Amino acid sequence: MTEENINKTLEKAKADNIKLVQLQFTDIHGIIKSVTIPIEKLKENLKREHGLMAALLKALLIFSILKKRLF
């Protein structure tokens, strides 16, 4: 994710008064996992771009933005 995209995402989150981002996924055993992070930590996690957490954050942000546009 580029710096510009990260900044646009954070601006949108601030405009929508989003305080927390909740991440949910299913592990390889089918057990639901959940992590909630403050919006202030989102940029740090997106910049790392490593492992499952970065991929989940990107997918959930895209889904969240699309969901708001559709509904």
N, CA, C and O atoms as CSV, one atom per row, in Angstrom:
chain,resi,resn,atom,element,x,y,z
A,1,MET,N,N,0.855,-1.164,0.000
A,1,MET,CA,C,0.000,0.000,0.000
A,1,MET,C,C,0.903,1.230,0.000
A,1,MET,O,O,1.851,1.318,0.780
A,2,THR,N,N,0.600,2.162,-0.873
A,2,THR,CA,C,1.435,3.361,-0.968
A,2,THR,C,C,1.132,4.321,0.179
A,2,THR,O,O,0.078,4.250,0.812
A,3,GLU,N,N,2.066,5.204,0.424
A,3,GLU,CA,C,1.890,6.219,1.471
A,3,GLU,C,C,0.640,7.061,1.198
A,3,GLU,O,O,-0.097,7.415,2.118
A,4,GLU,N,N,0.415,7.372,-0.081
A,4,GLU,CA,C,-0.758,8.169,-0.459
A,4,GLU,C,C,-2.051,7.432,-0.127
A,4,GLU,O,O,-2.989,8.031,0.398
A,5,ASN,N,N,-2.108,6.130,-0.432
A,5,ASN,CA,C,-3.306,5.340,-0.127
A,5,ASN,C,C,-3.532,5.207,1.374
A,5,ASN,O,O,-4.665,5.261,1.853
A,6,ILE,N,N,-2.444,5.035,2.098
A,6,ILE,CA,C,-2.560,4.944,3.559
A,6,ILE,C,C,-3.123,6.244,4.118
A,6,ILE,O,O,-4.026,6.227,4.954
A,7,ASN,N,N,-2.590,7.368,3.656
A,7,ASN,CA,C,-3.071,8.669,4.137
A,7,ASN,C,C,-4.531,8.914,3.774
A,7,ASN,O,O,-5.289,9.439,4.589
A,8,LYS,N,N,-4.935,8.541,2.561
A,8,LYS,CA,C,-6.343,8.699,2.158
A,8,LYS,C,C,-7.250,7.847,3.034
A,8,LYS,O,O,-8.326,8.286,3.438
A,9,THR,N,N,-6.812,6.631,3.324
A,9,THR,CA,C,-7.597,5.727,4.163
A,9,THR,C,C,-7.746,6.302,5.568
A,9,THR,O,O,-8.838,6.278,6.137
A,10,LEU,N,N,-6.667,6.812,6.122
A,10,LEU,CA,C,-6.718,7.385,7.464
A,10,LEU,C,C,-7.564,8.660,7.505
A,10,LEU,O,O,-8.267,8.903,8.486
A,11,GLU,N,N,-7.501,9.468,6.454
A,11,GLU,CA,C,-8.347,10.665,6.372
A,11,GLU,C,C,-9.824,10.282,6.346
A,11,GLU,O,O,-10.652,10.901,7.014
A,12,LYS,N,N,-10.141,9.251,5.562
A,12,LYS,CA,C,-11.532,8.778,5.470
A,12,LYS,C,C,-11.998,8.244,6.828
A,12,LYS,O,O,-13.121,8.511,7.255
A,13,ALA,N,N,-11.132,7.494,7.495
A,13,ALA,CA,C,-11.476,6.959,8.808
A,13,ALA,C,C,-11.712,8.088,9.807
A,13,ALA,O,O,-12.637,8.021,10.617
A,14,LYS,N,N,-10.880,9.120,9.750
A,14,LYS,CA,C,-11.043,10.265,10.647
A,14,LYS,C,C,-12.354,10.997,10.350
A,14,LYS,O,O,-13.070,11.390,11.271
A,15,ALA,N,N,-12.665,11.178,9.062
A,15,ALA,CA,C,-13.908,11.851,8.671
A,15,ALA,C,C,-15.133,11.063,9.139
A,15,ALA,O,O,-16.160,11.649,9.481
A,16,ASP,N,N,-15.019,9.730,9.153
A,16,ASP,CA,C,-16.119,8.863,9.590
A,16,ASP,C,C,-16.099,8.606,11.096
A,16,ASP,O,O,-16.906,7.835,11.617
A,17,ASN,N,N,-15.151,9.271,11.797
A,17,ASN,CA,C,-15.030,9.158,13.252
A,17,ASN,C,C,-14.775,7.720,13.709
A,17,ASN,O,O,-15.299,7.291,14.738
A,18,ILE,N,N,-13.976,6.982,12.950
A,18,ILE,CA,C,-13.631,5.610,13.299
A,18,ILE,C,C,-12.512,5.643,14.333
A,18,ILE,O,O,-11.487,6.295,14.135
A,19,LYS,N,N,-12.720,4.941,15.424
A,19,LYS,CA,C,-11.738,4.916,16.516
A,19,LYS,C,C,-10.975,3.591,16.585
A,19,LYS,O,O,-9.807,3.562,16.972
A,20,LEU,N,N,-11.636,2.503,16.209
A,20,LEU,CA,C,-11.054,1.169,16.295
A,20,LEU,C,C,-11.269,0.416,14.989
A,20,LEU,O,O,-12.252,0.637,14.282
A,21,VAL,N,N,-10.338,-0.472,14.685
A,21,VAL,CA,C,-10.474,-1.350,13.525
A,21,VAL,C,C,-10.449,-2.773,14.051
A,21,VAL,O,O,-9.500,-3.176,14.724
A,22,GLN,N,N,-11.494,-3.534,13.745
A,22,GLN,CA,C,-11.557,-4.916,14.206
A,22,GLN,C,C,-11.260,-5.846,13.037
A,22,GLN,O,O,-11.863,-5.738,11.969
A,23,LEU,N,N,-10.336,-6.747,13.256
A,23,LEU,CA,C,-9.942,-7.718,12.249
A,23,LEU,C,C,-10.410,-9.093,12.694
A,23,LEU,O,O,-10.172,-9.497,13.832
A,24,GLN,N,N,-11.071,-9.805,11.805
A,24,GLN,CA,C,-11.515,-11.156,12.104
A,24,GLN,C,C,-11.112,-12.063,10.954
A,24,GLN,O,O,-11.202,-11.687,9.785
A,25,PHE,N,N,-10.673,-13.247,11.299
A,25,PHE,CA,C,-10.316,-14.230,10.293
A,25,PHE,C,C,-10.429,-15.615,10.910
A,25,PHE,O,O,-10.544,-15.764,12.127
A,26,THR,N,N,-10.394,-16.608,10.059
A,26,THR,CA,C,-10.452,-17.990,10.501
A,26,THR,C,C,-9.077,-18.610,10.319
A,26,THR,O,O,-8.480,-18.504,9.247
A,27,ASP,N,N,-8.574,-19.255,11.358
A,27,ASP,CA,C,-7.263,-19.886,11.241
A,27,ASP,C,C,-7.379,-21.207,10.477
A,27,ASP,O,O,-8.464,-21.591,10.040
A,28,ILE,N,N,-6.266,-21.883,10.326
A,28,ILE,CA,C,-6.273,-23.109,9.510
A,28,ILE,C,C,-7.079,-24.239,10.138
A,28,ILE,O,O,-7.369,-25.232,9.472
A,29,HIS,N,N,-7.446,-24.101,11.418
A,29,HIS,CA,C,-8.256,-25.101,12.103
A,29,HIS,C,C,-9.743,-24.730,12.101
A,29,HIS,O,O,-10.566,-25.449,12.667
A,30,GLY,N,N,-10.083,-23.608,11.463
A,30,GLY,CA,C,-11.472,-23.174,11.397
A,30,GLY,C,C,-11.937,-22.390,12.611
A,30,GLY,O,O,-13.133,-22.156,12.782
A,31,ILE,N,N,-11.008,-21.988,13.447
A,31,ILE,CA,C,-11.353,-21.228,14.645
A,31,ILE,C,C,-11.264,-19.739,14.329
A,31,ILE,O,O,-10.279,-19.266,13.764
A,32,ILE,N,N,-12.316,-19.013,14.706
A,32,ILE,CA,C,-12.354,-17.574,14.446
A,32,ILE,C,C,-11.399,-16.850,15.378
A,32,ILE,O,O,-11.396,-17.070,16.589
A,33,LYS,N,N,-10.593,-15.987,14.788
A,33,LYS,CA,C,-9.656,-15.139,15.538
A,33,LYS,C,C,-10.070,-13.696,15.326
A,33,LYS,O,O,-10.591,-13.343,14.268
A,34,SER,N,N,-9.839,-12.864,16.326
A,34,SER,CA,C,-10.224,-11.464,16.234
A,34,SER,C,C,-9.186,-10.597,16.933
A,34,SER,O,O,-8.688,-10.934,18.007
A,35,VAL,N,N,-8.875,-9.478,16.301
A,35,VAL,CA,C,-7.947,-8.515,16.870
A,35,VAL,C,C,-8.542,-7.129,16.656
A,35,VAL,O,O,-8.995,-6.813,15.556
A,36,THR,N,N,-8.544,-6.309,17.686
A,36,THR,CA,C,-9.011,-4.931,17.569
A,36,THR,C,C,-7.840,-4.009,17.854
A,36,THR,O,O,-7.163,-4.136,18.874
A,37,ILE,N,N,-7.612,-3.080,16.936
A,37,ILE,CA,C,-6.513,-2.130,17.115
A,37,ILE,C,C,-7.058,-0.710,17.036
A,37,ILE,O,O,-8.027,-0.459,16.319
A,38,PRO,N,N,-6.445,0.224,17.768
A,38,PRO,CA,C,-6.862,1.623,17.651
A,38,PRO,C,C,-6.462,2.165,16.283
A,38,PRO,O,O,-5.465,1.726,15.709
A,39,ILE,N,N,-7.217,3.094,15.769
A,39,ILE,CA,C,-6.958,3.657,14.447
A,39,ILE,C,C,-5.552,4.258,14.371
A,39,ILE,O,O,-4.955,4.307,13.296
A,40,GLU,N,N,-5.026,4.713,15.505
A,40,GLU,CA,C,-3.685,5.292,15.529
A,40,GLU,C,C,-2.605,4.278,15.154
A,40,GLU,O,O,-1.539,4.663,14.674
A,41,LYS,N,N,-2.870,2.993,15.367
A,41,LYS,CA,C,-1.908,1.933,15.052
A,41,LYS,C,C,-2.063,1.408,13.619
A,41,LYS,O,O,-1.242,0.620,13.149
A,42,LEU,N,N,-3.095,1.839,12.947
A,42,LEU,CA,C,-3.371,1.319,11.609
A,42,LEU,C,C,-2.255,1.662,10.623
A,42,LEU,O,O,-1.812,0.797,9.867
A,43,LYS,N,N,-1.802,2.900,10.624
A,43,LYS,CA,C,-0.755,3.309,9.687
A,43,LYS,C,C,0.517,2.490,9.905
A,43,LYS,O,O,1.142,2.022,8.954
A,44,GLU,N,N,0.876,2.333,11.143
A,44,GLU,CA,C,2.068,1.549,11.495
A,44,GLU,C,C,1.961,0.119,10.955
A,44,GLU,O,O,2.927,-0.414,10.409
A,45,ASN,N,N,0.795,-0.494,11.107
A,45,ASN,CA,C,0.599,-1.865,10.644
A,45,ASN,C,C,0.556,-1.961,9.123
A,45,ASN,O,O,1.051,-2.932,8.550
A,46,LEU,N,N,-0.023,-0.977,8.473
A,46,LEU,CA,C,-0.075,-1.000,7.015
A,46,LEU,C,C,1.305,-0.778,6.400
A,46,LEU,O,O,1.622,-1.342,5.353
A,47,LYS,N,N,2.117,0.039,7.050
A,47,LYS,CA,C,3.460,0.315,6.528
A,47,LYS,C,C,4.372,-0.906,6.607
A,47,LYS,O,O,5.265,-1.064,5.775
A,48,ARG,N,N,4.162,-1.750,7.573
A,48,ARG,CA,C,5.004,-2.937,7.751
A,48,ARG,C,C,4.897,-3.880,6.559
A,48,ARG,O,O,5.887,-4.459,6.114
A,49,GLU,N,N,3.685,-4.020,6.056
A,49,GLU,CA,C,3.408,-4.883,4.907
A,49,GLU,C,C,4.072,-6.249,5.035
A,49,GLU,O,O,4.782,-6.691,4.132
A,50,HIS,N,N,3.843,-6.894,6.129
A,50,HIS,CA,C,4.366,-8.245,6.266
A,50,HIS,C,C,3.295,-9.165,6.824
A,50,HIS,O,O,2.469,-8.762,7.644
A,51,GLY,N,N,3.325,-10.361,6.380
A,51,GLY,CA,C,2.499,-11.413,6.936
A,51,GLY,C,C,1.009,-11.225,6.771
A,51,GLY,O,O,0.533,-10.389,6.004
A,52,LEU,N,N,0.310,-12.025,7.509
A,52,LEU,CA,C,-1.141,-12.101,7.433
A,52,LEU,C,C,-1.816,-10.819,7.878
A,52,LEU,O,O,-2.821,-10.418,7.291
A,53,MET,N,N,-1.284,-10.165,8.905
A,53,MET,CA,C,-1.935,-8.967,9.445
A,53,MET,C,C,-2.054,-7.871,8.393
A,53,MET,O,O,-3.112,-7.255,8.267
A,54,ALA,N,N,-0.998,-7.620,7.642
A,54,ALA,CA,C,-1.045,-6.589,6.609
A,54,ALA,C,C,-2.059,-6.953,5.533
A,54,ALA,O,O,-2.815,-6.094,5.081
A,55,ALA,N,N,-2.084,-8.194,5.127
A,55,ALA,CA,C,-3.037,-8.641,4.108
A,55,ALA,C,C,-4.471,-8.499,4.608
A,55,ALA,O,O,-5.352,-8.060,3.870
A,56,LEU,N,N,-4.696,-8.871,5.858
A,56,LEU,CA,C,-6.041,-8.741,6.432
A,56,LEU,C,C,-6.470,-7.288,6.522
A,56,LEU,O,O,-7.605,-6.948,6.188
A,57,LEU,N,N,-5.567,-6.432,6.972
A,57,LEU,CA,C,-5.897,-5.012,7.073
A,57,LEU,C,C,-6.289,-4.443,5.720
A,57,LEU,O,O,-7.280,-3.721,5.611
A,58,LYS,N,N,-5.528,-4.760,4.703
A,58,LYS,CA,C,-5.822,-4.253,3.362
A,58,LYS,C,C,-7.181,-4.750,2.879
A,58,LYS,O,O,-7.988,-3.969,2.377
A,59,ALA,N,N,-7.429,-6.036,3.030
A,59,ALA,CA,C,-8.696,-6.610,2.566
A,59,ALA,C,C,-9.878,-6.008,3.320
A,59,ALA,O,O,-10.896,-5.677,2.713
A,60,LEU,N,N,-9.750,-5.865,4.625
A,60,LEU,CA,C,-10.854,-5.324,5.409
A,60,LEU,C,C,-11.096,-3.850,5.126
A,60,LEU,O,O,-12.243,-3.404,5.124
A,61,LEU,N,N,-10.049,-3.096,4.891
A,61,LEU,CA,C,-10.222,-1.685,4.556
A,61,LEU,C,C,-10.948,-1.530,3.228
A,61,LEU,O,O,-11.852,-0.705,3.095
A,62,ILE,N,N,-10.552,-2.316,2.265
A,62,ILE,CA,C,-11.213,-2.263,0.957
A,62,ILE,C,C,-12.676,-2.653,1.103
A,62,ILE,O,O,-13.555,-1.989,0.554
A,63,PHE,N,N,-12.941,-3.730,1.844
A,63,PHE,CA,C,-14.314,-4.174,2.054
A,63,PHE,C,C,-15.136,-3.110,2.764
A,63,PHE,O,O,-16.275,-2.845,2.382
A,64,SER,N,N,-14.565,-2.499,3.793
A,64,SER,CA,C,-15.271,-1.480,4.561
A,64,SER,C,C,-15.631,-0.275,3.694
A,64,SER,O,O,-16.744,0.246,3.773
A,65,ILE,N,N,-14.689,0.157,2.875
A,65,ILE,CA,C,-14.942,1.296,1.997
A,65,ILE,C,C,-16.021,0.969,0.983
A,65,ILE,O,O,-16.914,1.782,0.744
A,66,LEU,N,N,-15.951,-0.212,0.383
A,66,LEU,CA,C,-16.964,-0.622,-0.597
A,66,LEU,C,C,-18.335,-0.765,0.061
A,66,LEU,O,O,-19.348,-0.364,-0.513
A,67,LYS,N,N,-18.364,-1.328,1.248
A,67,LYS,CA,C,-19.630,-1.524,1.955
A,67,LYS,C,C,-20.315,-0.185,2.226
A,67,LYS,O,O,-21.529,-0.058,2.061
A,68,LYS,N,N,-19.536,0.808,2.639
A,68,LYS,CA,C,-20.109,2.130,2.907
A,68,LYS,C,C,-20.655,2.767,1.637
A,68,LYS,O,O,-21.668,3.465,1.676
A,69,ARG,N,N,-19.995,2.533,0.525
A,69,ARG,CA,C,-20.451,3.111,-0.746
A,69,ARG,C,C,-21.720,2.439,-1.249
A,69,ARG,O,O,-22.571,3.078,-1.869
A,70,LEU,N,N,-21.840,1.138,-0.974
A,70,LEU,CA,C,-22.995,0.383,-1.477
A,70,LEU,C,C,-24.228,0.556,-0.611
A,70,LEU,O,O,-25.350,0.505,-1.115
A,71,PHE,N,N,-24.039,0.759,0.682
A,71,PHE,CA,C,-25.184,0.842,1.593
A,71,PHE,C,C,-25.257,2.227,2.109
A,71,PHE,O,O,-26.145,2.545,2.900
